[in-house]
Amino acid sequence: MEQVIEQTETALSRLRRAKHLIGEVEGTGEAAEGLVRVTADSSGSLTKVDINPRALRLSVAALGNEVTEAIRLAQQDASRRTGEIIEDAAASAGIPQPLDETFVRERVEAAARDIYRQS
């Protein structure tokens, strides 16, 4: 029982650390050859947008496209970083991966083969 409690406390500690790290995640994205830079947090919310004055030479439509691309890249980077933290925390805390369709199908097929062999 003490071992289970200790393992649970260790897992919770690792998950708390992961939560802290997720809170510090910053994803970055650049566009227009670095003239537009965006930062997003772990939830995808924008925390910073920097537009170099030289980017203002672009047309309104082009600048909008470049800002949109930088935002997309920053959110994608933040999502990737957050996902890595979650995967590492789950692995180190001993949390099993969720069952996906492939895993379930393989198990059912293996069970069916076993039943067929026994017949």
C-alpha positions as a Python dict, from the first residue, in 0.01 Angstrom:
ca = {
    (1, 'M'): (0, 0, 0),
    (2, 'E'): (283, 240, 83),
    (3, 'Q'): (440, 171, -256),
    (4, 'V'): (115, 259, -433),
    (5, 'I'): (87, 582, -234),
    (6, 'E'): (448, 671, -314),
    (7, 'Q'): (396, 601, -686),
    (8, 'T'): (80, 812, -685),
    (9, 'E'): (257, 1100, -512),
    (10, 'T'): (543, 1080, -765),
    (11, 'A'): (297, 1077, -1055),
    (12, 'L'): (110, 1377, -912),
    (13, 'S'): (436, 1564, -864),
    (14, 'R'): (532, 1502, -1226),
    (15, 'L'): (189, 1612, -1344),
    (16, 'R'): (212, 1932, -1136),
    (17, 'R'): (550, 2002, -1294),
    (18, 'A'): (403, 1945, -1640),
    (19, 'K'): (119, 2187, -1560),
    (20, 'H'): (376, 2447, -1459),
    (21, 'L'): (577, 2390, -1778),
    (22, 'I'): (264, 2415, -1992),
    (23, 'G'): (193, 2751, -1829),
    (24, 'E'): (532, 2873, -1950),
    (25, 'V'): (495, 2752, -2311),
    (26, 'E'): (553, 3013, -2579),
    (27, 'G'): (513, 2922, -2941),
    (28, 'T'): (659, 3150, -3204),
    (29, 'G'): (580, 3209, -3566),
    (30, 'E'): (739, 3429, -3830),
    (31, 'A'): (630, 3539, -4173),
    (32, 'A'): (722, 3795, -4439),
    (33, 'E'): (1087, 3692, -4410),
    (34, 'G'): (1091, 3769, -4037),
    (35, 'L'): (917, 4105, -4062),
    (36, 'V'): (613, 3969, -3878),
    (37, 'R'): (665, 3779, -3553),
    (38, 'V'): (396, 3637, -3326),
    (39, 'T'): (404, 3461, -2990),
    (40, 'A'): (124, 3241, -2856),
    (41, 'D'): (76, 3068, -2521),
    (42, 'S'): (-15, 2704, -2458),
    (43, 'S'): (-385, 2770, -2516),
    (44, 'G'): (-313, 2936, -2851),
    (45, 'S'): (-386, 3288, -2727),
    (46, 'L'): (-164, 3554, -2876),
    (47, 'T'): (74, 3714, -2629),
    (48, 'K'): (282, 3927, -2863),
    (49, 'V'): (269, 4056, -3219),
    (50, 'D'): (568, 4240, -3367),
    (51, 'I'): (542, 4399, -3709),
    (52, 'N'): (857, 4556, -3848),
    (53, 'P'): (778, 4892, -4009),
    (54, 'R'): (919, 4760, -4338),
    (55, 'A'): (627, 4513, -4347),
    (56, 'L'): (393, 4809, -4383),
    (57, 'R'): (516, 4842, -4743),
    (58, 'L'): (310, 4532, -4823),
    (59, 'S'): (-44, 4569, -4947),
    (60, 'V'): (-317, 4544, -4685),
    (61, 'A'): (-417, 4199, -4818),
    (62, 'A'): (-57, 4074, -4826),
    (63, 'L'): (14, 4203, -4475),
    (64, 'G'): (-304, 4037, -4349),
    (65, 'N'): (-196, 3707, -4505),
    (66, 'E'): (150, 3733, -4351),
    (67, 'V'): (10, 3813, -4005),
    (68, 'T'): (-235, 3524, -4035),
    (69, 'E'): (49, 3288, -4132),
    (70, 'A'): (265, 3401, -3838),
    (71, 'I'): (-29, 3347, -3601),
    (72, 'R'): (-93, 2999, -3743),
    (73, 'L'): (274, 2906, -3704),
    (74, 'A'): (292, 3041, -3347),
    (75, 'Q'): (-20, 2851, -3243),
    (76, 'Q'): (107, 2536, -3412),
    (77, 'D'): (443, 2569, -3233),
    (78, 'A'): (272, 2624, -2896),
    (79, 'S'): (48, 2322, -2955),
    (80, 'R'): (346, 2104, -3047),
    (81, 'R'): (542, 2211, -2739),
    (82, 'T'): (241, 2158, -2512),
    (83, 'G'): (184, 1813, -2663),
    (84, 'E'): (547, 1716, -2599),
    (85, 'I'): (517, 1817, -2234),
    (86, 'I'): (194, 1619, -2196),
    (87, 'E'): (343, 1309, -2362),
    (88, 'D'): (655, 1326, -2145),
    (89, 'A'): (448, 1375, -1829),
    (90, 'A'): (215, 1088, -1914),
    (91, 'A'): (506, 856, -1989),
    (92, 'S'): (703, 946, -1677),
    (93, 'A'): (394, 936, -1454),
    (94, 'G'): (305, 589, -1577),
    (95, 'I'): (-21, 695, -1740),
    (96, 'P'): (-109, 452, -2019),
    (97, 'Q'): (-168, 580, -2371),
    (98, 'P'): (-533, 593, -2470),
    (99, 'L'): (-663, 296, -2664),
    (100, 'D'): (-697, 378, -3029),
    (101, 'E'): (-890, 198, -3302),
    (102, 'T'): (-583, 9, -3427),
    (103, 'F'): (-496, -126, -3083),
    (104, 'V'): (-852, -243, -3019),
    (105, 'R'): (-884, -401, -3366),
    (106, 'E'): (-554, -590, -3325),
    (107, 'R'): (-663, -723, -2985),
    (108, 'V'): (-1001, -838, -3118),
    (109, 'E'): (-838, -1005, -3419),
    (110, 'A'): (-584, -1180, -3195),
    (111, 'A'): (-862, -1305, -2968),
    (112, 'A'): (-1056, -1428, -3271),
    (113, 'R'): (-748, -1616, -3399),
    (114, 'D'): (-701, -1774, -3057),
    (115, 'I'): (-1062, -1886, -3047),
    (116, 'Y'): (-1039, -2025, -3402),
    (117, 'R'): (-720, -2221, -3317),
    (118, 'Q'): (-886, -2373, -3012),
    (119, 'S'): (-1185, -2492, -3217),
}
